[in-house]
Amino acid sequence: MTESSAEVFGPVAADLASLEALLRKSIDEDPPEVASPMGDLFEAGGKRIRPALVLLSAKCGTYDTRRLFPAAMAVEVTHAATLVHDDVIDRSATRRGRPTVAARLGDEPAIVVGDFYFAKAYELAAQTESPEVVAVLARAVKSICVGEVRQQSIRYRYGPDVDEYMERISAKTGVLLGACCEIGALLSGLDGDEREALVAYGLNLGLAFQIADDVLDYLGTEGEVGKPIGHDIREGFATLPFMLAEIRIEDGRRLDEAEARQVAGEVRARRGADAALERARNFARLAREKLTSLPECEATSTLASLTEYVVSRKL
């Protein structure tokens, strides 16, 4: 974990560093056929915001690392497995500046690697000795799968439909971040309004996070996002910056790299990315408001700061 990450995650930074070491060790102990490609993905880094949310939410109640560490590992392994599958579906050659598992091994082995780590995630979740944790994680994965099918069904359709986009990113990103907060809450003994507040915080944080990520595809550099700028539109996916720029592309068209870069330039010129980023800030504000029903402490202060981090990183 970098020094800046330690600043971002405050009271759980040291535990996140320990968790990172446990994750690497756990993957190293897996069969080499699956451990090697997954280890390379983890070696490439990542924000680790999902396990951080488990730990920070738990800091609002009774904090027991014996149960929390397997849960936090489970959500990060789940996220990694979804990335492996996403890269197969999207035919992505790189992630975080490195070849994807699919690019290294081929689509079929990559799918099996992802499946292995979904199974590992449930195994880790079971180590919490809470069937409810397994159920929360399972519901989140089901939502992600529905969101992915929905996304594929509208591939190469460019008509601006913001409602559909919001449903999609809620299913693919928001629900998992909400689940991370819910898992931390339930393992720390929180219930009722406090648990609901944390779930709502996580969902809104996830929406802000994903919109900001989609903005990066138009405003970032290739070094920052680890893939070519305009990647989403080239892959046939209309995201919020494109929609708000009100650019028209004929449905069914597949853009080449030069066309995708041209569209990215138009999105910036029409301030679609700026408008999308403002919506991300609105969801970040909603997330912060959800924390007001929780007692003030270092953890809630850090959770509030995270809402600013997710919309300002690399921008």
Secondary structure, 3 states (H helix, E strand, C coil): CCHHHHHHHHHHHHHHHHHHHHHHHHHHCCCHHHHHHHHHHHHCCCCCHHHHHHHHHHCCCCCCHHHHHHHHHHHHHHHHHHHHHHHHHCCCCEECCEECHHHHHCHHHHHHHHHHHHHHHHHHHHCCCCHHHHHHHHHHHHHHHHHHHHHHHCCCCCCCCHHHHHHHHHHHHHHHHHHHHHHHHHHCCCCHHHHHHHHHHHHHHHHHHHHHHHHHHHHCCHHHHCCCCCHHHHCCCCCHHHHHHCCCCCCCCCCCHHHHHHHHHHHHHCCHHHHHHHHHHHHHHHHHHHHHHCCCCHHHHHHHHHHHHHHHCCC
